[in-house]
Amino acid sequence: MRKDIALPTLAAAGGLAGFLLRRWQMASAYVPAMGLFVHGAPATWLLLGLIALLALAFALLVQEKKPDAGPQDFLSAFTCPQAGQMTVWAAAGLLMMAAGALGLKDGIVSLQLWRAMPESHPLSAPAAQLLTGALCIPAGAAVLQMGKAAYRGTQDDAASLLASFPALAGVVWLFTSHLNNGTEPVLMKYGFRLAAICLLTLAHYYTAAFFFDRPRRRRTAFLSLFGAVLAILSLADSPDLFNTAGLAAFSLSALGFSKALLRSTFGPPWPKRLSSERMPPFGEEADQTENP
């Protein structure tokens, strides 16, 4: 079985199925007047059952026969000389930057509310939102740089210096999301999104760890795949533009890195023709032009 194709496809399909079940749950089991969910509703049990089955499937399918024989650094783990894969990383990075701009906009609006009514709007909310938006911009640049390094098979200082920013942005985003929903007693309303942000943050943390000789292949793959499932599912709650863009960007990035990691871990090896067809680094391209 081609796990590098099957598992990301399963994550996307599972997330879509969860999205539809969540919509059904909100339509049939949620009572807006009370702000509660009907106990024992079929949609709720089916949704929780799907999530449990996908978690079990990913936990089993990412197991390796020889755990010590896999790739140990970033390039050996994530090198992927496919133009389509680079397109995924580019889209994720740009979308993450767009989420940063939306986060800054929301933070400015929240800051204006605090200045108008400081007694009813705590300063921590706009501060956290502004910091989240600001960090998403270098996080998007990090995904672009790491994707470029994986595509070209060469690692530069920019990728390693920026690699920690997606996880750092995720930590502040997690805090902001909890801050905005912390007074809500019904966890079912926002729990899936909170879990998705947490898992995707950890997925990008462990992806960055490959730059520092701390490879955790199974953990990285599981968190990336399962985090993407919960992120797609939580889009059914119609979050605001910042959270929608953030969930889409982080899940797209995680799926892209998980696909490359699964290919390097479980095979098959890349065809040699792809390595010769991919875009070379700028300096190498110039050398080839001058010395044909």
Buried (B, 14 or more C-beta within 10 A) or exposed (E): EEBBEEBBEBBBEBBBBBBBBBBBBBEEBBEEEEEBBBEEBEBBEBBEEBBEEBBEBBEEBBEEEEEEEBBEBBBEBBBBBBEEBBEBBBBBBBBBBBBBBBBBBBBBEBBEBBEEEEEEBEEEBBBBBBBBBBBBBBBBBBBBBBBBBBBBBBBEEBBBEBBBBBBBBBBBBBBBBBBBBEEEEEEBBBBBBBBBBBBBBBBBBBBBBBBEEEBBBBBBBBBBBBBBBBBBBBBBBEBEEBBBBBBBBBBBBBBBBBBBBBBBBBEEEBEEEEEEEBEBBEEEEEEEEEEE
